[in-house]
């Protein structure tokens, strides 16, 4: 009885609060109400009958907040081991009776992958695809006299009909799962400005802003606003649109009268003129507020606001990218949205911190690969000035089913409708990444893009090499080379092969080729530097041939490094270590290498000062992971001095070093500064960066001693944690010596605890190793989620034989409003209830079988630089490549005596090329048995079970290649010899 009173009191409190809020709202004439629904959810992992029912018993479900992944995962979780099943969510709520005549909608920003939404047991809507949000209209369905139950059934199961569509086991990233982006309720008048995601309006719905004229003297802003009347009577009034500058000053306003019959809608078009506009530019991202009001009888009945930036863009074949008529070279990176433990379910503040980190890292652009990313990420790109290439979801997969094709078209339309007003989005990638499909599909996507965004500010992009039949399907090309290198070497670059077809960018570079493109943050100094040196060479034009020579190509408008962050993927157990930051976003040496490419003369207030210098060394003896000589320094300054224990080692100028990196410097980047030491000394290295003879930047590195203590650091980037029950903040734990220097080779096991107004995400779950974890590169990492009450959050770190570390931060009050929680029993479930572990045992078993070494390997042809013996040297990145374009190409593996082959692992040479091939075995070399025939890319290299007996010959015949020549990276056969 006591607990029942508790629930009733909670319910009555919600009603009283909402009635008070209603009175205050209308006393202040607020027309539209946006409420957070990110808290007070219940979750059940798995499927359940009648999970949508009002009477369903959810008391054993786990309490969760949004963003949410359906199962927390390990930091390193590659190899298709993440949860990909069903989950149910329930959210109780109450609304005051005063809202009976209002328009009530629930906005879901992202649910992965498909879902059905129910209110009070009745299905409201369903959605397929997790990268673009949707609206659930609950107008007229709410119970205003008591409880309401919103239920969502989410499926992360494999769906070949929903883009990207590829099985996660073959995917170079993960989809993850859950209601992983914000949920909110919108209450408005029934005469209102629509949302483009709920209206099927080409180049319409909501508010659509374009800029038909842009100059420093004058700009014209065209606004197309969609207003709907859901009342049962006609309404008339006017649309008031105002532009407000950063000083909160109204620059210009315009009225547009209208009259709307019951149940109809209208597009109202207006044009605002602005004298001497503040133009948006990546290093001066000036934003205005656009305020749109629907006014009836001098009363505002609906109002929406958004930030916009005035700018114009252009791509040309000779000058690359221009913004506001000014040429700008794009130095970008590809970004996956995944984080440790929570997958893609990161808060808005984490999206903002990511953009800040990228801008500080020297980038002015990002390719949001390979899918539309969080609206908060794009908001931050607008705010801080990061140019965006936005991509439709796709990766090496096409399904000829009409449902899949129509969903590709639909997601393209919805992506543009959602993000067309984001000033930072300057290119739309309407190609399914690294995928071959009929030309009519590409042509339709091109038509859709230009329908949805008419005028000269819509640019689409796709690959040229391997897709030369699609010249009329894109406005900008990647891979714009005429042919495969004439000498057959994929690392050969010929100026005459760089053809002029359309404006050119390089969408991906830096991985899959070179000395060491992938390195863990736990790698030693030599390994971390090899990644940098490889990328310097590639930027100078000595990379993979279809990267179009990068900085050595005068026509290139910019490029995007693969990748910004390390990430997990379904196709391989090993984490993808190609990032300049690790999965935690801790920087590697290559982060500072790319940072040195920024202009020293450009600073952004609150973000960074232009000049920088960084010593790429731990100053450790070589036997403990350091290097004696040389010492590499990254800097964008005119001159660099290096000191060893206060003794000047040398001085180098930018001009002197330019001869080593001429193409990089020509494009505005910086060379590396390399100093040779006559001897190693423990102690201190100090670098000074000078401009005009003055010291403008310094960096000091000290030899780390023995691990002494732990340091805890909240990396807030001046984005302070908000007490809304769902915000997140990253916390780093460093193993330091007595002087506070990071011990980069430490592997200590640390234990973490927390007190105050927050919780460690995954606290106490041994399966994923959060509150007890081994540091990597001397660094540990956790996420803290804020509570609903502002206050101090304190994290303590402990480890054996080390002094503890402790740090705190204060969360700030949430200035928004929540949808009141309804009446329900407490949710008593735990995070690990019903946990599913996918061990991938069979594949691991196959890889642990003995490896069979053939006596001889022969091929139809082999390029002199890529001999066929490379296929059995144990190195995935040493290749065999045919010496001719002709097909088929056959590779045969011969054994002295018969063997039993249990499994094979075949890795093809190019990860984005498609290889059609057959695999056969023979006991005598004359009579062959076909094992299988398939088509796959270089990413599909998991072991395949064969179980063939008495085999003396094993051969792979490549009969088709989508791009380039026949080639493989490694062929490994598993099994036993008959004599064993």
Residue pairs with C-beta under 8 A, 6 or more apart in sequence:
7 823
7 824
7 825
8 823
10 821
10 823
11 94
11 146
11 147
11 822
11 823
14 94
14 820
14 821
14 822
15 94
15 96
15 820
17 820
18 94
18 95
18 96
18 820
19 96
19 98
21 96
21 817
22 96
22 98
22 99
25 33
29 299
29 300
31 188
31 189
31 293
31 294
31 300
31 301
31 302
31 303
32 186
32 187
32 188
32 189
32 192
32 302
32 303
32 304
33 186
33 187
33 188
33 817
34 184
34 185
34 186
34 816
34 817
35 184
35 185
35 186
35 187
35 816
35 817
35 818
35 819
36 182
36 183
36 184
36 724
36 726
36 814
36 816
36 817
36 818
36 819
37 66
37 91
37 93
37 106
37 150
37 183
37 184
37 185
37 818
37 819
38 65
38 66
38 67
38 182
38 183
38 184
38 724
38 725
38 726
39 65
39 66
39 724
39 725
39 726
39 788
39 818
39 821
40 63
40 65
40 91
40 92
40 725
40 818
40 821
41 63
41 64
41 65
41 66
41 68
41 89
41 90
41 91
41 179
42 58
42 61
42 62
42 63
42 64
42 89
42 90
42 91
42 824
42 827
42 829
43 61
43 62
43 63
43 64
43 68
43 70
43 87
43 88
43 89
43 90
43 829
44 51
44 58
44 61
44 62
44 87
44 88
44 829
44 834
45 62
45 70
45 71
45 83
45 85
45 87
45 833
45 834
45 835
45 836
46 85
46 86
46 87
46 88
46 834
47 85
47 86
47 88
47 153
48 56
48 88
50 56
51 88
51 90
51 151
51 153
52 116
52 118
52 121
52 122
52 123
52 149
52 151
52 153
53 121
54 120
54 121
54 147
54 149
56 90
56 151
58 90
58 824
58 825
58 827
59 825
59 826
59 827
59 828
60 827
60 828
60 829
60 833
61 88
61 90
61 827
61 829
62 827
62 829
62 830
62 831
62 833
63 826
63 827
63 829
64 89
65 725
65 726
65 785
66 179
66 180
66 181
66 182
66 183
66 726
67 178
67 179
67 180
67 181
67 182
67 342
67 344
67 345
67 346
67 347
67 726
68 89
68 178
68 179
68 180
68 345
69 83
69 176
69 177
69 178
69 180
69 342
69 343
69 344
69 345
70 83
70 85
70 87
70 154
70 156
70 177
70 178
71 82
71 83
71 177
71 835
71 836
72 341
72 342
72 761
72 762
72 765
72 768
72 831
73 81
73 82
73 83
73 176
73 341
73 343
73 568
73 768
74 341
74 767
74 768
74 769
75 340
75 341
75 583
75 584
75 768
75 769
75 773
75 781
76 568
76 575
76 583
77 174
77 568
78 568
78 569
78 570
78 571
78 572
78 573
78 574
78 575
78 576
79 570
79 572
79 573
79 840
79 843
80 168
80 169
80 570
80 571
80 838
80 840
81 573
81 837
81 838
81 839
81 840
82 168
82 174
82 176
82 177
82 343
82 568
82 570
82 838
83 156
83 177
83 836
83 838
84 156
84 157
84 158
84 168
84 175
84 177
85 155
85 156
85 157
85 177
85 836
86 153
86 154
86 155
86 156
86 157
87 153
87 154
87 156
87 177
87 178
88 151
88 152
88 153
88 154
89 151
89 152
89 154
89 179
90 149
90 150
90 151
90 152
91 149
91 150
91 151
91 183
91 819
92 147
92 148
92 149
92 150
92 821
92 822
92 823
92 824
93 147
93 148
93 150
93 185
93 819
93 820
93 821
93 822
94 146
94 147
94 148
94 820
94 821
94 822
94 823
95 104
95 142
95 144
95 148
95 819
95 820
96 144
97 144
97 145
99 142
99 144
99 187
100 142
100 144
101 190
102 139
102 187
102 188
102 189
102 190
103 139
103 186
103 187
103 188
103 189
103 190
103 192
103 230
104 137
104 138
104 139
104 142
104 185
104 186
104 187
105 135
105 136
105 137
105 138
105 139
105 185
105 186
105 195
105 198
106 117
106 135
106 136
106 138
106 150
106 183
106 184
106 185
106 186
107 133
107 134
107 135
107 136
107 182
107 183
107 184
107 185
107 186
107 195
108 115
108 117
108 127
108 133
108 134
108 135
108 136
108 179
108 181
108 183
109 133
109 181
109 182
109 183
109 374
109 375
110 130
110 131
110 132
110 133
110 179
110 180
110 181
110 344
110 374
111 127
111 130
111 133
111 134
111 152
111 154
111 178
111 179
111 180
111 181
112 130
112 154
112 156
112 175
112 176
112 177
112 178
112 180
112 344
113 128
113 129
113 130
113 155
113 156
113 157
113 159
113 162
113 175
113 177
114 126
114 127
114 128
114 129
114 130
114 154
114 155
114 159
114 162
115 126
115 127
115 152
115 153
115 154
115 155
115 179
116 123
116 125
116 126
116 152
116 153
117 123
117 124
117 125
117 126
117 127
117 136
117 150
117 151
117 152
118 124
118 149
118 150
118 151
118 152
118 153
119 136
119 138
119 141
119 142
119 148
119 149
119 150
119 151
120 141
120 143
120 148
120 149
121 149
121 151
122 141
124 136
124 137
124 138
124 141
125 134
125 136
125 137
127 134
128 159
128 161
128 162
128 407
129 162
129 163
129 393
129 407
129 411
130 175
130 180
131 371
131 372
131 373
131 393
131 411
131 415
132 197
132 372
132 411
132 414
132 415
132 418
133 181
133 197
133 375
133 418
134 197
134 198
135 195
135 197
135 198
137 198
139 190
139 230
142 148
146 823
147 822
147 823
147 824
148 822
149 822
152 179
154 177
154 178
154 179
156 175
156 176
156 177
156 178
158 167
158 168
159 165
160 167
160 399
160 401
160 404
161 399
161 401
161 403
161 404
161 407
162 404
162 407
163 392
163 393
163 394
163 404
163 407
163 408
163 411
163 432
164 171
164 175
164 370
164 371
164 393
164 394
164 395
164 397
164 432
165 394
165 397
165 398
165 399
165 404
166 395
166 396
166 397
167 570
168 174
168 175
168 570
169 570
169 571
169 942
170 396
170 570
170 571
170 936
170 939
170 940
170 942
171 395
171 569
171 570
171 571
171 939
172 395
172 396
172 569
172 570
172 571
172 576
172 911
172 939
173 336
173 338
173 370
173 395
173 567
173 568
173 569
173 570
174 338
174 343
174 344
174 567
174 568
174 569
174 570
175 344
176 338
176 343
176 344
176 345
177 343
178 343
178 345
180 343
180 344
180 345
181 345
181 374
181 375
182 348
182 376
185 819
186 195
188 302
189 294
189 301
189 302
190 229
190 230
190 231
191 227
191 228
191 229
191 230
191 231
191 235
191 237
191 260
191 294
191 296
191 301
191 302
192 227
192 228
192 230
192 294
192 301
192 302
193 206
193 207
193 225
193 226
193 227
193 292
193 294
193 302
193 304
194 205
194 206
194 226
194 227
194 228
194 265
195 205
195 206
196 204
196 205
196 206
196 208
196 226
196 417
196 418
197 205
197 414
197 417
197 418
198 205
199 205
199 206
199 226
199 228
199 265
201 226
201 267
202 413
202 451
202 452
203 224
203 451
203 452
203 453
203 454
204 224
204 226
204 267
205 226
205 417
206 225
206 226
206 417
207 223
207 224
207 225
207 226
207 290
207 292
207 304
207 306
207 421
208 223
208 224
208 225
208 420
208 421
209 221
209 222
209 223
209 224
209 290
209 308
209 420
209 421
210 221
210 222
210 224
210 453
210 455
210 457
211 219
211 220
211 221
211 222
211 310
211 311
211 312
211 457
212 220
212 222
212 271
212 455
213 219
213 220
214 220
214 277
214 279
214 310
214 311
214 312
214 324
215 325
216 276
216 277
216 279
216 324
217 275
217 276
218 273
218 274
218 275
218 276
218 277
219 273
219 274
219 277
219 279
219 310
220 271
220 272
220 273
220 274
221 243
221 271
221 272
221 273
221 274
221 308
221 310
222 269
222 270
222 271
223 241
223 269
223 270
223 271
223 272
223 290
223 292
224 267
224 268
224 269
225 239
225 241
225 267
225 268
225 269
225 270
225 292
226 265
226 266
226 267
226 268
227 239
227 258
227 260
227 265
227 266
227 268
227 294
228 260
228 264
228 265
229 235
229 260
229 261
229 262
229 263
229 264
229 265
230 263
231 262
232 262
232 263
233 262
234 259
234 260
234 261
234 262
235 259
235 260
235 296
236 257
236 258
236 259
236 260
236 296
237 257
237 258
237 294
237 295
237 296
237 297
237 301
238 255
238 256
238 257
238 258
238 295
239 255
239 256
239 257
239 258
239 268
239 270
239 292
239 293
239 294
239 295
240 253
240 254
240 255
240 292
240 293
240 294
240 295
240 300
241 253
241 254
241 256
241 270
241 272
241 290
241 291
241 292
241 293
242 250
242 251
242 252
242 253
242 254
242 290
242 291
242 293
243 250
243 251
243 252
243 253
243 272
243 274
243 288
243 289
243 290
243 291
244 250
244 251
244 288
244 289
244 290
244 291
245 251
245 278
245 288
245 289
246 278
246 286
246 287
246 288
251 274
251 288
252 272
252 273
252 274
254 270
254 271
254 272
256 268
256 269
256 270
258 266
258 268
260 266
274 310
277 310
278 284
278 286
278 288
278 310
279 286
279 309
279 310
279 311
279 324
280 286
280 287
280 309
280 310
280 311
280 382
280 385
280 423
281 311
281 323
281 324
281 326
281 385
282 323
282 328
282 364
282 365
282 385
282 386
282 387
283 364
283 385
283 602
283 604
284 385
285 309
285 382
285 383
285 384
285 385
285 423
286 309
286 310
287 307
287 308
287 309
287 382
287 383
287 423
288 307
288 308
288 309
288 310
289 305
289 306
289 307
289 308
290 305
290 306
290 307
290 308
291 303
291 304
291 305
292 303
292 304
292 305
293 300
293 302
293 303
294 300
294 301
294 302
294 303
295 301
306 421
307 379
307 382
307 383
308 421
308 423
309 382
309 423
309 424
310 423
311 323
311 324
311 423
312 323
312 324
312 325
312 457
313 321
313 322
313 323
313 426
313 457
313 459
314 321
314 322
314 323
314 325
314 456
315 321
315 322
315 427
315 459
315 475
315 476
315 503
315 557
316 322
316 503
317 500
317 501
317 502
317 503
317 504
317 555
318 555
319 327
319 557
320 327
320 329
320 330
320 503
320 504
320 505
320 555
320 556
320 557
320 558
321 327
321 328
321 329
321 330
321 426
321 503
321 505
321 557
321 558
322 328
323 426
328 364
329 557
329 558
329 667
329 668
330 364
330 365
330 387
330 505
330 557
330 558
330 559
330 560
331 362
331 363
331 364
331 365
331 558
331 559
331 594
331 597
331 598
331 669
332 363
332 364
332 365
332 366
332 367
332 387
332 389
332 558
332 559
332 560
332 561
333 358
333 361
333 363
333 365
333 366
333 367
333 560
333 561
333 562
333 563
333 564
333 580
333 594
334 366
334 367
334 369
334 507
334 508
334 560
334 561
334 562
334 563
334 564
335 354
335 358
335 366
335 367
335 368
335 369
335 373
335 563
335 564
335 565
336 369
336 563
336 564
336 565
336 567
337 344
337 346
337 373
337 374
337 377
338 344
338 565
338 567
338 568
338 583
339 346
339 350
339 583
339 585
339 783
340 583
340 584
340 781
340 783
341 761
341 762
341 768
341 770
341 783
342 728
342 761
342 783
346 374
346 728
347 726
347 727
347 728
348 374
348 376
348 379
348 727
349 719
349 721
349 722
349 727
349 728
349 729
350 728
350 730
351 373
351 374
351 376
351 377
351 379
351 380
352 376
352 377
352 379
352 380
352 383
352 717
352 719
353 715
353 716
353 717
353 719
353 730
354 377
354 380
354 585
355 366
355 377
355 380
355 381
355 383
355 384
355 386
356 380
356 384
356 607
356 717
356 718
356 719
357 581
357 585
357 717
358 366
358 386
358 564
359 384
359 385
359 386
359 604
359 607
359 608
360 595
360 607
360 608
361 564
361 580
361 581
361 587
361 591
361 594
361 595
362 594
362 595
362 596
362 597
362 598
363 386
363 564
363 594
364 385
364 386
364 387
365 386
365 387
365 388
365 389
365 558
365 560
366 381
366 386
366 387
366 388
366 389
366 560
366 564
367 388
367 389
367 391
367 429
367 507
367 508
367 560
368 377
368 388
368 389
368 390
368 391
369 391
369 433
369 508
369 563
370 391
370 393
370 394
370 395
370 433
371 391
371 392
371 393
372 390
372 391
372 392
372 393
372 411
372 415
372 418
372 419
373 390
375 418
375 419
378 388
378 419
378 422
378 424
378 425
379 422
380 386
381 387
381 388
381 422
381 424
381 425
382 422
382 423
382 424
384 604
384 607
385 424
385 604
386 424
387 424
387 426
388 422
388 424
388 425
388 426
388 427
389 425
389 426
389 427
389 428
389 429
389 461
389 505
389 507
389 560
390 415
390 419
390 425
390 427
390 428
390 429
391 429
391 433
392 408
392 411
392 412
392 415
392 429
392 430
392 431
392 432
392 445
393 411
394 408
394 431
394 432
394 433
394 435
395 432
395 433
395 434
395 435
396 433
396 434
396 435
396 912
396 914
396 937
396 939
397 432
397 435
398 404
398 432
398 435
398 436
398 437
398 441
399 405
405 441
408 432
408 441
408 445
409 444
409 445
409 448
412 430
412 445
412 448
412 449
412 452
413 448
413 452
415 428
416 428
416 448
416 449
416 452
416 453
417 452
419 425
420 452
420 453
426 459
427 459
427 460
427 461
427 476
427 505
428 449
428 453
428 458
428 459
428 460
428 461
429 460
429 461
429 462
429 507
430 442
430 445
430 446
430 448
430 449
430 460
430 461
430 462
430 474
431 442
431 445
431 461
431 462
431 463
431 474
434 463
434 911
434 912
434 937
436 466
436 467
436 914
436 962
439 469
439 470
439 473
442 462
442 470
442 473
442 474
443 472
443 473
445 460
445 473
446 460
446 472
446 473
446 474
449 458
449 460
450 458
450 460
452 458
458 475
459 475
459 476
459 503
460 473
460 474
460 475
460 476
461 474
461 475
461 476
461 477
461 478
461 505
461 507
462 470
462 473
462 474
462 477
462 478
463 477
463 478
463 479
463 507
464 470
464 471
464 477
464 478
464 479
464 480
464 481
464 501
464 502
465 479
465 480
465 481
465 546
465 963
466 479
466 913
466 962
466 963
466 964
471 501
471 502
474 502
475 502
475 503
476 502
476 503
476 504
476 505
476 557
477 501
477 502
477 503
477 504
477 505
478 504
478 505
478 506
478 507
478 548
479 506
479 507
479 546
479 548
480 498
480 499
480 501
480 502
480 504
480 548
481 497
481 498
481 499
481 545
481 546
481 548
482 496
482 497
482 498
482 499
483 497
484 490
484 545
484 885
484 964
484 965
485 492
485 493
485 494
485 497
485 545
486 492
486 494
486 497
488 863
488 865
488 881
488 882
488 883
488 884
488 965
489 863
489 865
489 866
489 881
490 513
490 544
490 545
490 879
490 881
490 909
490 910
490 964
490 967
491 513
491 542
491 543
491 544
491 545
491 865
492 545
493 541
493 542
493 543
493 545
493 549
493 552
495 549
497 545
498 548
498 549
498 553
498 555
500 555
503 557
504 548
504 553
504 555
504 556
504 557
505 556
505 557
505 558
505 559
505 560
506 547
506 548
506 550
506 556
506 558
506 559
506 560
507 559
507 560
508 547
508 560
508 561
508 562
509 538
509 543
509 544
509 547
509 550
509 559
509 560
509 561
509 562
510 517
510 534
510 535
510 538
510 543
510 561
510 562
510 563
510 578
511 517
511 518
511 562
511 563
511 578
512 544
512 562
512 877
512 910
512 911
513 538
513 543
513 544
513 877
514 534
514 535
514 537
514 538
514 543
515 530
515 533
515 534
516 527
516 530
516 531
516 534
517 531
517 534
517 535
517 578
518 531
518 576
518 577
518 578
519 527
519 528
519 530
519 531
519 577
519 588
520 566
520 575
520 577
520 582
520 776
520 777
521 566
521 582
521 586
521 588
521 776
521 777
521 779
522 745
522 747
522 776
522 777
523 777
524 625
524 626
524 745
525 616
525 617
525 618
525 620
525 625
525 626
525 627
526 625
526 627
528 588
528 589
528 590
528 616
529 589
529 616
529 627
529 632
531 588
531 589
531 590
532 589
532 590
532 593
532 616
532 632
532 634
532 672
535 561
535 590
535 593
536 593
536 661
536 664
536 672
537 543
538 544
538 547
538 550
539 550
539 551
539 661
539 663
539 664
539 669
540 550
540 551
540 552
540 661
540 662
540 663
540 664
541 549
541 550
541 551
541 552
541 553
541 663
543 549
543 550
546 963
547 559
548 556
549 556
550 556
550 559
550 663
551 559
551 663
551 664
551 666
551 667
551 669
552 663
561 580
561 594
562 578
563 576
563 578
563 579
564 579
564 580
564 581
565 579
565 580
565 581
565 582
565 583
565 585
566 575
566 576
566 577
566 578
566 579
566 581
566 582
566 583
567 575
567 576
567 579
567 583
568 575
568 576
568 583
569 576
571 939
571 940
571 941
571 942
572 941
572 942
573 840
575 583
579 588
580 587
580 588
580 590
580 591
580 593
580 594
581 587
581 588
581 591
582 588
582 776
582 777
584 730
584 732
584 779
584 781
585 715
585 730
586 732
586 777
586 779
586 781
589 614
589 616
589 634
592 612
592 614
592 616
592 634
593 616
593 634
593 672
595 612
595 614
595 634
596 612
596 614
596 634
596 635
596 636
596 669
596 670
596 672
597 636
597 664
597 668
597 669
597 670
598 610
598 612
598 636
599 610
599 636
599 668
600 610
600 611
600 612
600 636
600 637
600 638
600 691
600 696
601 610
602 610
603 609
603 610
606 718
609 697
610 636
611 635
611 636
611 637
611 689
611 691
611 696
611 697
612 634
612 635
612 636
612 637
612 689
612 697
613 633
613 634
613 635
613 637
613 640
613 687
613 688
613 689
613 697
613 698
613 699
614 633
614 634
614 635
614 687
614 699
615 631
615 632
615 633
615 642
615 685
615 686
615 687
615 699
615 700
615 701
616 631
616 632
616 633
616 634
617 626
617 627
617 631
617 632
617 685
617 701
618 625
618 626
618 701
618 703
618 704
618 744
619 626
619 682
619 683
619 684
619 685
619 701
619 702
619 703
620 626
620 703
620 704
620 744
620 745
621 628
621 680
621 682
622 628
622 680
624 745
625 744
625 745
626 680
628 677
628 679
628 680
629 676
629 677
629 680
630 674
630 675
630 676
630 677
631 642
631 649
631 674
631 675
631 676
631 677
631 685
632 672
632 673
632 674
632 675
633 640
633 642
633 672
633 673
633 674
633 675
633 687
633 699
634 670
634 672
634 673
635 670
635 673
635 687
635 689
635 697
636 670
636 689
637 654
637 689
637 690
637 691
637 696
637 697
638 653
638 654
638 655
638 690
638 691
638 692
639 651
639 652
639 653
639 654
639 689
639 690
639 691
639 693
640 651
640 652
640 653
640 673
640 687
640 688
640 689
640 690
641 648
641 650
641 651
641 687
641 688
641 690
642 648
642 649
642 650
642 673
642 675
642 685
642 686
642 687
643 649
643 684
643 685
643 686
643 687
643 688
644 677
644 681
644 683
644 684
644 685
645 681
645 683
645 684
646 684
646 686
649 675
649 677
650 675
650 676
652 673
652 674
652 675
654 665
654 670
654 671
657 671
657 672
657 673
657 674
658 665
658 671
660 671
660 672
661 669
661 670
661 671
661 672
664 670
664 671
665 671
682 703
683 702
683 703
684 700
684 701
684 702
684 703
685 700
685 701
685 702
686 698
686 699
686 700
686 701
687 698
687 699
687 700
688 695
688 697
688 698
689 695
689 696
689 697
689 698
690 696
702 739
702 741
703 741
704 737
704 741
704 742
704 743
704 744
704 745
705 737
705 738
705 739
705 741
705 743
706 737
706 738
706 743
707 735
707 736
707 737
707 743
707 746
707 748
707 801
707 802
708 736
708 737
708 738
708 802
708 803
709 736
709 738
709 802
709 803
709 804
709 805
710 733
710 734
710 735
710 736
710 750
710 797
710 798
710 799
710 802
710 803
710 804
710 805
711 733
711 734
711 736
711 740
711 805
711 807
712 731
712 732
712 733
712 795
712 796
712 797
712 805
712 806
712 807
713 731
713 732
713 733
713 734
713 807
714 729
714 730
714 731
714 784
714 795
714 807
714 809
715 729
715 730
715 731
715 732
716 729
716 809
720 809
720 810
720 811
720 812
721 727
721 728
721 729
721 758
721 784
721 786
721 793
721 809
721 811
721 812
722 786
722 811
722 812
722 813
722 814
723 757
723 786
723 787
723 788
723 789
723 790
723 791
723 811
723 812
723 813
723 814
724 786
724 788
724 814
724 816
725 785
725 786
725 787
725 788
726 785
726 786
727 785
727 786
727 811
728 761
728 783
728 784
728 785
728 786
729 758
729 783
729 784
729 786
729 793
729 809
730 781
730 782
730 783
731 781
731 782
731 783
731 784
731 795
731 807
732 779
732 780
732 781
733 750
733 752
733 775
733 779
733 780
733 781
733 782
733 797
733 805
734 742
734 775
734 778
734 779
734 780
734 805
735 742
735 743
735 746
735 748
735 750
735 775
735 778
735 779
735 799
735 802
736 742
736 743
737 743
742 778
742 779
743 778
744 777
744 778
745 777
745 778
746 775
746 778
747 774
747 775
747 776
748 774
748 775
748 799
748 800
748 802
749 772
749 773
749 774
749 799
749 800
750 772
750 773
750 774
750 775
750 780
750 797
750 798
750 799
751 771
751 772
751 797
751 798
751 799
752 760
752 763
752 770
752 771
752 772
752 773
752 780
752 782
752 795
752 796
752 797
752 798
753 760
753 771
753 795
753 796
753 798
754 760
754 763
754 784
754 793
754 794
754 795
754 796
755 793
755 794
755 796
756 791
756 792
756 793
756 794
756 808
757 786
757 787
757 789
757 790
757 791
757 792
757 793
757 811
758 784
758 785
758 786
758 787
758 793
758 811
759 784
759 785
759 787
760 770
760 771
760 782
760 783
760 784
760 785
760 795
761 770
761 782
761 783
761 784
761 785
762 768
762 770
762 771
762 782
762 783
762 831
763 770
763 771
764 771
765 771
765 831
765 832
766 772
767 832
767 835
767 837
770 782
771 782
773 780
773 781
773 782
774 780
780 797
782 795
784 793
784 795
786 793
786 811
787 811
788 814
790 810
790 811
790 812
790 813
790 814
791 810
791 811
792 808
792 809
792 810
793 808
793 809
793 810
793 811
794 806
794 807
794 808
795 806
795 807
795 808
796 804
796 805
796 806
797 804
797 805
797 806
798 804
842 945
843 942
843 943
846 902
846 903
846 943
846 945
846 974
847 905
847 943
847 974
849 902
849 903
849 974
849 975
849 976
850 974
850 975
850 976
850 980
851 972
851 973
851 974
852 895
852 899
852 901
852 973
852 974
852 975
852 976
852 977
853 872
854 872
854 893
854 894
854 895
854 954
854 973
855 894
855 895
855 896
856 893
856 894
857 868
857 869
857 871
857 872
857 891
857 892
857 893
857 894
858 868
858 891
858 892
858 894
859 868
859 880
859 882
859 889
859 890
859 891
859 892
860 882
860 888
860 889
860 890
860 891
861 882
861 883
861 884
861 889
862 868
862 880
862 881
862 882
862 883
863 881
863 882
863 883
864 883
865 881
866 878
866 879
866 880
866 881
866 967
867 880
868 880
868 891
869 880
870 878
870 879
870 880
870 969
870 970
871 880
871 891
871 968
871 969
871 970
871 971
872 893
872 970
872 971
872 972
873 970
874 970
875 970
876 907
876 969
876 970
877 969
878 969
878 970
879 909
879 967
879 968
879 969
880 891
880 909
880 967
880 968
880 969
881 909
881 965
881 966
881 967
882 889
882 958
882 965
882 966
882 967
884 965
885 965
887 958
887 959
887 960
887 961
887 966
888 957
888 958
888 959
888 966
889 957
889 958
889 965
889 966
890 955
890 956
890 957
890 958
891 955
891 956
891 958
891 968
891 971
892 953
892 954
892 955
893 953
893 954
893 955
893 971
893 973
894 925
894 952
894 953
895 951
895 952
895 953
895 977
897 952
897 977
897 978
897 979
898 923
898 949
898 950
898 951
898 952
898 977
898 978
899 950
899 951
899 952
899 973
899 975
899 976
899 977
899 978
900 947
900 948
900 949
900 950
900 951
900 975
900 976
900 977
900 978
901 921
901 946
901 947
901 948
901 951
901 954
901 973
901 974
901 975
902 945
902 946
902 947
902 974
902 975
902 976
903 943
903 944
903 945
903 946
903 973
903 974
903 975
904 919
904 943
904 944
904 946
904 954
904 971
904 972
904 973
904 974
905 941
905 942
905 943
905 944
905 970
905 971
905 972
905 974
906 919
906 941
906 944
906 956
906 968
906 970
906 971
907 938
907 941
907 968
907 969
907 970
907 971
908 915
908 936
908 937
908 938
908 941
908 967
908 968
908 969
909 938
909 964
909 967
909 968
909 969
910 937
910 938
910 963
910 964
910 967
911 937
911 938
911 939
912 937
912 938
912 963
913 937
913 938
913 961
913 962
913 963
913 964
914 935
914 936
914 937
914 960
914 961
914 962
914 963
915 935
915 936
915 937
915 938
915 958
915 960
915 961
915 962
915 966
916 933
916 934
916 935
916 958
916 959
916 960
916 961
917 933
917 934
917 935
917 936
917 956
917 957
917 958
917 959
918 930
918 932
918 933
918 956
918 957
918 959
919 930
919 931
919 932
919 933
919 954
919 955
919 956
919 957
920 928
920 929
920 930
920 931
920 954
920 955
920 957
921 928
921 929
921 931
921 946
921 948
921 951
921 953
921 954
921 955
922 928
922 929
922 951
922 952
922 953
922 955
923 950
923 951
923 952
923 953
924 952
924 953
925 952
925 953
928 953
928 955
929 948
931 946
931 948
932 944
935 960
938 969
941 969
943 972
943 974
950 978
954 973
956 968
956 971
958 966
958 968
